[in-house]
Amino acid sequence: MAARGTGRAVAGAAAAAGVAQPPKALIERLNKRYDSLHREFEDAFWATKMGLKDSPVGTGEALSKSKTAYEGFLADPANLKEVETALEALVDGQDAQGEDQKILSIMEKTFRCYQLPSKEAEDLRQRITEEEFVLQNEIRGGMKLGYVDPKSGNFVKASSVLLRTTMATAEDEETRKAAYDGARSIGPTVAEKFVKVVKMRNKFAKSMGYVDFYDYKCTMAEGFSKATLFGDFLGPLEERSRPIMEDARARLAAEKGEAALKPWNTSQALAGDVTKKQDPYFPFEEAISTWARSFAALGIKYRGATMQLDLLDREGKYSNGFCHWPQCAYVDTEGNFKPSQTNFTSLATPSAVGSGNTALTTLMHEGGHAAHFANIVQGSPFFSQERAPTSVAYAENQSMFLDSLCGDAAWLAKYARNSAGEPIPWELLEEGIRAKSPYSVLALRSMLSVPFFEKALYEMPEADLSAESVQALADDVERKIQGGLGPRPLLSVPHLLSDEASCYYHGYVLAEMSVHQTRAHFLSKYGFIVDNAKIGPDLTEVYWQPGNGEAFLDLVERLTGSALSSDAWIAELGVDLEERVAREKKEYEAAVGAGPAIPADADSVDLEMRMVLVHGDTVISSSEEDGWKGAQAKFKKFIAENFPVKA
């Protein structure tokens, strides 16, 4: 520790004196220091979020300490000064390729995102971190979440994911209402502490000259203000989709009755019967194979990454799937590529109806994140970390493009297979299209409700902020944006509570815009997407390899040839139902005849990665030790032994 401190002091003194350290040496030192601090934080993050009992860093103290050290490094003005001095010292010929300048520039941009104006701001940042930990892990994580079974009167423990699944699949309204009440109980539980955190976040942001905390987070991550976000993107999308939403709600009430608009009934009214009928074609235990084969058929590689997957639900586990990188991919100063290491989680309950489909969609989504960050090939981990200045929309575009395939008839024809290997029948897909397609705008509005809620929340005068006013605001925004209360109460959204995910959800909206635009581009260029081995290389070259060194909006325009807009999304919402059915049927028939590019019984799938399957502290299997098929066999055995199918 003493040597490291002395080195930093010498470097800092050199910077203060205006003496530039040789660029390569500075880059190497900052890369290694970032690498170390980032891993320490991510190891503690994983251990606490997964509720690991055997980890020495699975404590709130360890997480807070590692986060403080990590953010302290990013906020250290001496680091910024060194980088600025080195940039100023670069002369013609010293960096002929511009590589040192490129790396130092992203370091400068990153350090600037975390500079704090005063010791008071630093202290406030630390207090916010401590309060957020209590809010997420002790209050939200420690609450008794579930619902009261209306038949037995017994309390049924359930994660927020399982509560939503129950609302979508339970046959009787009483059970659906009980599940909704369970999800809604999160709001009153977290509200008081959440209000305290909101006030502190706003105070912190305003001390640095931002309008509020949302403006601060948006500017740091996206490179433009909250006003631009809502004025140029979210506001126009809300206006263009509102009449479509109103028509959809009127249609739902006419087809299924006014009761279908009640928040606990909507999901079941839209998909309950279809979900149950399609369930046999999404066996949970085959989800990993399906994801891997589908990605490999797209030409996606993971460049030697190691992926640790914790997929199954359990008590004490964080209530949202995520994908983080304890090891960022980058090329070191010697020219050696350091592959990424990924921690990847979901909340699957194998015995629940719809769990296989949910797990598969999550694998496609989080696996998309992992593929993206595994393929960033730049000279520093600063390019391949997920925090600011990495655009939220940029990160989510990659994962959402890949999980969008799960809704394509062509993809379903190839990959939705029952235990006998039989493809899902067209009749079931058609039923699903007719049941869901006219109402797809409701998902858009649900997505929009989160950023509009956070915008209103952080704009609320501090004197008006209270547990009661925040809960009332959440309901008001749901009614305004979604047309009524939705099946996912806003205060149950876990993103709101954590520092890294708060004021983040707009990224999903911008990403969905780019997904539709990207899909339209590929369909125009190639005619098809599913099992097209050219898709992965295109994504890798244009979207993935640059990392955060280029602006998200620029990357979208480079790939698609057009500036980002909601045109493709709105156009897709406006497709006539019969036209959509005919289009999807044609694609289904061609795909079901061809079958998947990589069959289910393939001995191996080449994704250029090592997969480790875990359940908390338990290592279930590893593709390196057990082989591809062996790792899956052990996983299936673990599921059968620990998640037996209910009679």
C-alpha positions, 0 to 999 in steps of 0.5 A, spaced: 500 500 500 505 504 501 509 503 495 502 504 491 501 511 495 508 513 493 507 512 486 501 516 486 504 522 490 510 522 485 505 522 479 501 527 482 506 531 483 509 531 476 502 533 474 502 539 478 508 541 476 506 540 469 511 535 467 507 529 463 509 522 464 510 518 458 503 517 455 504 509 454 507 509 462 501 513 464 496 509 460 498 502 463 498 505 470 491 508 470 489 501 466 492 497 471 489 501 477 482 502 474 482 494 472 483 493 480 478 497 483 473 496 478 474 488 479 474 489 487 467 493 486 464 488 482 466 482 486 463 485 492 457 487 488 456 480 485 457 477 492 451 482 495 446 482 490 447 474 489 446 473 497 453 469 497 454 466 504 461 464 503 464 470 500 469 475 504 466 481 500 459 479 500 457 485 506 454 492 505 461 494 508 465 491 503 461 494 497 461 501 500 468 501 501 470 498 494 465 503 491 468 509 495 475 507 492 472 506 485 469 512 485 474 516 489 479 514 483 474 516 478 473 523 482 480 524 483 482 531 480 490 528 480 488 523 475 484 528 471 490 533 471 495 528 469 491 526 463 490 533 461 497 534 462 499 528 457 494 530 452 497 537 452 504 534 451 503 530 445 506 533 439 506 531 432 509 524 430 509 522 438 503 518 437 503 517 429 497 513 430 493 517 434 492 511 439 495 514 445 491 521 444 484 516 443 485 513 449 487 519 454 481 522 451 476 517 453 480 517 460 479 525 460 472 524 458 471 519 464 474 523 469 471 529 468 464 525 469 466 524 476 469 530 478 466 533 485 466 541 486 468 540 494 469 536 500 462 537 502 460 534 495 464 528 496 461 527 503 454 527 500 456 522 495 459 517 500 452 518 505 448 517 499 452 510 497 450 508 504 443 510 504 442 506 497 445 500 500 440 500 506 434 502 501 436 496 496 439 491 501 436 492 508 429 495 506 427 492 499 431 486 499 429 484 506 422 485 505 417 479 506 415 479 498 409 475 496 402 474 496 396 471 500 393 465 497 386 467 497 384 460 497 388 457 503 389 464 506 397 462 506 402 467 505 406 465 498 413 468 498 414 470 491 419 475 487 417 481 483 418 477 477 414 471 479 408 476 482 408 478 474 408 471 472 402 470 476 398 476 474 399 473 467 398 466 468 393 465 474 386 463 472 382 466 477 382 474 478 383 473 486 390 470 485 391 475 480 389 481 484 393 478 490 399 478 486 398 485 484 397 487 491 404 483 493 407 488 487 404 494 490 406 493 497 413 494 495 412 502 494 409 503 501 415 499 504 421 503 500 417 510 500 420 513 506 427 512 505 427 513 497 424 520 499 430 521 503 435 518 497 431 522 492 432 529 496 440 527 497 441 526 490 438 532 488 442 536 493 448 533 490 446 534 483 445 541 484 451 542 487 455 541 481 450 546 477 445 541 474 438 542 474 436 536 478 439 529 479 436 526 472 439 532 468 446 530 471 445 522 470 442 524 463 448 529 461 453 524 464 451 518 460 448 520 454 452 527 453 446 531 452 441 534 457 434 532 460 431 537 456 434 534 450 432 527 452 424 529 453 424 535 448 427 531 442 426 524 443 421 521 449 416 527 448 415 526 441 414 519 442 409 520 447 405 524 443 405 520 437 404 513 441 398 516 445 392 515 440 395 508 438 395 507 446 388 510 447 385 505 441 388 499 444 385 500 451 378 501 447 379 495 443 381 491 449 375 493 453 371 491 447 374 485 446 375 482 453 370 487 457 372 493 462 375 488 467 381 487 462 383 494 464 384 493 471 392 492 472 391 485 475 387 483 469 391 486 463 397 481 462 392 475 463 387 478 458 393 479 453 397 473 454 394 468 459 391 463 455 397 463 449 402 463 454 400 457 457 398 454 451 405 455 448 409 453 455 411 446 453 415 449 447 419 453 451 422 448 456 426 451 461 432 446 461 433 447 454 434 455 454 441 455 455 442 451 449 437 455 445 440 462 446 447 459 445 445 456 438 441 462 436 447 467 437 452 462 434 448 462 428 448 469 427 456 469 427 456 472 434 463 470 438 465 472 445 473 473 444 475 468 450 470 471 455 468 467 461 461 467 463 458 466 470 451 465 470 446 465 476 439 463 473 435 461 478 430 464 483 432 464 490 430 468 497 435 474 498 437 474 491 437 481 487 430 482 484 432 484 477 436 480 472 443 484 470 449 483 466 456 486 469 463 485 468 468 484 473 473 484 468 473 489 462 475 487 455 481 491 452 488 491 449 493 492 454 499 497 452 503 490 450 498 489 445 495 483 448 487 482 448 484 481 455 478 477 455 472 480 459 469 476 465 462 476 465 457 476 471 450 474 469 443 473 472 436 472 472 430 470 476 427 463 473 422 459 477 423 453 472 416 450 475 412 456 473 408 457 467 412 461 462 418 461 466 422 458 460 420 463 455 422 468 460 428 465 462 430 465 454 428 472 453 433 474 459 438 470 456 438 473 449 438 480 453 443 479 458 447 475 453 447 480 448 450 485 453 455 480 454 457 479 447 457 487 446 462 488 452 466 482 450 467 485 443 470 492 445 477 492 442 480 498 445 486 500 448 483 501 455 478 498 460 475 505 460 472 504 453 469 497 456 466 499 462 458 500 463 458 507 467 458 514 464 460 516 459 457 509 456 451 511 454 445 507 457 441 507 450 448 504 447 448 499 452 441 497 451 440 497 444 445 491 443 441 487 448 434 489 446 436 488 438 438 480 440 432 479 445 427 482 439 428 475 435 424 472 441 418 475 438 419 473 430 415 467 427 422 465 423 426 465 430 420 461 434 419 456 428 426 454 429 427 455 436 421 454 440 421 446 440 417 441 445 421 436 449 420 431 443 423 436 438 417 438 435 416 446 433 411 450 435 405 450 431 403 456 426 396 456 429 399 457 436 403 463 434 397 466 430 393 466 436 399 469 440 400 474 434 392 476 434 392 476 442 398 481 443 400 485 436 394 490 437 396 491 444 404 492 443 403 499 444 402 498 451 409 495 452 411 502 449 407 506 454 409 502 460 417 503 458 415 510 457 412 511 464 418 510 468 423 516 465 416 520 466 415 518 473 423 520 475 423 526 471 417 528 475 420 526 481 426 529 481 422 536 479 418 536 485 419 541 490 423 538 496 418 541 500 412 537 497 416 530 497 414 525 502 412 518 502 405 519 500 406 524 495 411 520 491 406 514 491 401 518 489 405 521 483 407 514 481 399 512 480 398 519 477 404 518 472 401 511 470 394 513 469 397 519 465 402 515 461 399 508 461 392 510 461 391 507 467 394 503 473 399 498 470 401 491 472 407 493 474 407 498 479 412 504 478 415 503 485 416 496 484 421 498 479 428 496 482 432 501 477 429 507 481 433 505 488 440 504 485 445 509 484 447 506 477 440 504 475 436 510 477 435 515 471 437 510 467 430 507 464 430 512 458 435 508 455 431 502 454 426 507 450 432 510 446 434 503 445 428 500 442 427 506 437 434 504 435 432 496 435 426 498 430 431 502 426 437 497 426 432 491 424 429 495 418 436 496 416 438 489 416 431 487 413 433 492 407 440 489 407 439 482 407 432 480 407 432 476 413 435 476 420 434 469 424 440 465 423 444 470 418 451 469 420 453 476 417 449 480 423 454 478 428 460 481 424 456 487 422 454 488 430 461 487 432 464 492 427 460 498 427 456 497 434 461 493 439 468 494 437 468 502 438 466 501 445 464 508 448 469 512 444 464 514 439 457 517 441 451 512 440 447 517 436 453 517 431 453 509 431 446 508 429 447 513 423 453 509 421 450 502 421 443 504 419 444 510 414 439 515 418 439 519 424 435 516 430 428 517 430 421 513 432 419 512 425 420 505 424 417 503 431 411 507 430 411 504 423 411 497 426 405 499 431 401 501 425 402 495 421 395 492 419 393 486 423 392 481 417 398 484 414 402 482 420 399 475 420 400 474 413 408 476 413 409 472 419 406 466 416 410 466 410 416 467 415 414 461 419 413 456 413 420 458 410 424 457 417 420 451 420 422 447 413 429 449 414 430 448 421 435 451 426 442 452 423 445 449 429 441 443 431 439 441 438 443 435 439 450 438 436 456 436 440 458 443 441 457 450 440 462 455 438 461 462 441 469 462 443 467 463 451 467 459 457 461 458 461 460 457 468 453 455 471 452 457 479 447 457 484 449 462 489 455 459 492 454 453 489 458 451 482 453 447 478 458 446 472 463 449 467 463 448 460 471 448 460 471 442 465 464 438 463 464 440 456 458 443 453 453 438 453 456 435 460 455 442 463 448 442 460 446 435 463 449 437 470 444 443 470 438 439 468 440 435 473 440 440 478 434 443 476 430 436 477 433 435 484 432 442 486 426 445 482 421 439 482 415 440 477 409 440 481 404 435 481 
